[in-house]
Amino acid sequence: MTQTPSEVLRFRWLDAMLPDVPFDGWTEATAARAAKQAGLSEGEQALAAPNGVPDLIDAFFDRARQAAREALADQDISALKTPARVKAGVLAWLAALEPNREAVRRAAVRGLLPWGAASAVQRTWRIADMVWDEAGDTSEDYNRYSKRGLLAAVIPPIIMYWLDQPSDEQLDTYIDRRLSLASGIGRNLGRIAKPLLDVLPVSRPNGSTKA
């Protein structure tokens, strides 16, 4: 995938920073040292990550999402039922994060959990969006947003459970339980919301509405 000049600088900065994150965290001081090590000028830093550390955390999770997409592309999950495809997406994302588990732990404190910052909500939404896209979901109505919203809500507890290094069997069971709970909530929500949304304008991703 072709990277923009800002992305090239951002990932160069991130790569210089990651070895220190498990020990020093996602801090401005850690970022400053990494920028110096990577040889980034102030102007290059502003181009790479204008918001500083939050942008570097975004880059960290964006790269894991892309790695998960590539891993899923090498698998044939088309024959699986939808819950299994969603689970495969979550597991592929966790596998992409595995080499940097401690960096994830530090990010969970500062920037992954939805109650940490508004930007964290966007991160979990992007993860959920990737998983559902790779699961083959092409819906554009309220189902698109409810599916992603429900999955985004269970990503933080899944990541916190994963950080405790459960066995593969324990992790599978936990993810199944969380996804089943989200699915049950979604069905109940659908029964309530669909009759209302059928008679209300539905916003589409391009800003248009369905009357």
N, C-alpha and C positions, 0 to 999 in steps of 0.2 A: 504494500500500500504506500503510495507516494505521500510524503510528509511535507508540510509547509515549512518555510524557514523558521517560524516561531516554534513549531512542533519539534524540529530537529534540535533547537537550542533547549527546549523544555525537557526533552528526554535525556539530553546530555547532562543537564543539571540534575535531573532525577537520578540518573545512574551514579553520579558522583555523591549524591546525598544518601542513597539507600543503605550503604554499609554502616553508616553512623546512626540511622534512625532507630534501630532496636535498642541502642544504648542511650541516646540523647533525645529521642522523640522527634516529632514533626515541628520543630521550633524554628524561629527566625534565625537564631544563632547557628543551628545546624545547617540551615539553608545558606547562610552567608559563607560559612566555611566551604560548603560544597561548590558554591558559585566561584569562589576563588580557586579551588582545586580544578574546576572545569575550565578555568580561564575565561569566564564570562565578564564582559564589561558591564557597567551599570546600564547602558543602553540595551545590551543584549538581554540582561535580566528583565528589564521592563518589557521587552518584546516577548520573551519566553513565558513569563508569569507575572503579568501586571498586578495581580492580586496576591502575589507572594506564595506562601506555603499552601493556601487552599487550592491554588492552581496546580501545584505539584502533587497534592493529594489526588486531585481530579485526574491528572496524567497517570498516576499510579493505577487507579482503578480503571481508567480508560484502556490502558494497555492490557490489563487482565481481561477485560471484556472482549477485546480484539483477539487475544490468545484463545479465549473460550470459543469464539466464533470459528476460528481456524480449526480447533480441535473437533468441534461438532461437525464441521464440513468433511472431516476425515472419517466420520462415523455414519452408518446408515441407520438413522432413527425413524425413518419414514414409516416403518411397519409398526412402530410402537403406538400405543394409545396416548392420548394427549397428556394425562398425568405423568406418564413415564417419560415423555419428551421434555416436559417441564423439569422434571427431576434431573434428567440428563444434562440439561442446561445449567442448573444450579451446581451440579457436581463438577461440570467442566470449568465453571467459574472458580470454584473452590480449588480445583487442581491447579489452575493458573496462578492462584495466590499462594499456593503451598510453599514455594521457595522463599517467600518473604512473610512468613506467618507472623513474626514478631513485629514487623512493620505494620501489618494489618492490626495487630493488637494495639499498637500506638495510635493508629488512625481511628480505631473504634472509640478510643478515649476522646479524641479531638474532632474527628471529622466524618465518621461513617454513620453513626447512629442518628436517626431523625431528630431526636431531642437535643442534639449537639448544636446544630446550626441549620439555617434554611438551605444552604448549599448541600447539606447531607441528604435532604429529602430528594433533591435533584439527582444525586448520585445513586441512591437506591432505586429511584424511578428508572434511570438509564439501565441499570442492571436488569430490572424486571422487564423492561422493554426488549432488551437483547434476548432474554430467555424466551419470551413469548414469540418474538420474531423467528427465532431459530426453531421453535416448536411448530411453526407454520401458521400462526395466527395472522389473519389478514382482515379481521373485523375493523370497521370504521365507526360503528355506533357506540352506544354507551358501554357495550361489552368490552371494547378495547380498553377503555379507561378503568373499568371496574376490575378486569383481570389483572392489569398491571398494578393498580393501586393495592389490591389484596396481596399480590405477591411481594410488592415492595414492603408491605407491613410485616411480612414474616422473614424477610432477609436479615434484619438485625438480630433477632433471636437465633437464627440459624448460624450466623457468623460467630456469635458469642459462644454457642455450643461447640462449634468447630474449633474455636481457639483453645478449648480445654483438651484437645487431642483425644477425642473418643475413638473407639475402634471403628472400622468400616461398617460393621454390623450395627453398632449403636448409632452412628451418623445416619445410615440409611433409614433406620426406624424413626429417628427424630424428624428427619426431613419429610418422610411419608406422613407422619402425624401432623406436622405443621401445614403441609400442602393440603391434606385432607380437611383440616379445619378451615383453611382459607377457601377451599372449594365449597364447603357447606355454607359458609357465610355468603359466598357469591351467589349460590342458588337462591337463598332466602332474599338477598338484596334484589336479585333479578325479578322475583315475583312481585316485589313491592314497587321497584323503580320502573320496570318496563311499561306498565299501563300509563304511568305519568309521562314518561319520555316519548311514548308513541304520539302524544298530542301536543308536545312541546318542541320548539326548535332544538335540534341537536347540533352543537358546535362540531365542526370537522377540523382536522389538523391544518387545513389551508385557510381557515378563518371563515369559510362559508358555513351555511346552516342548512339543515334539512327541515323543511316545514312539516 
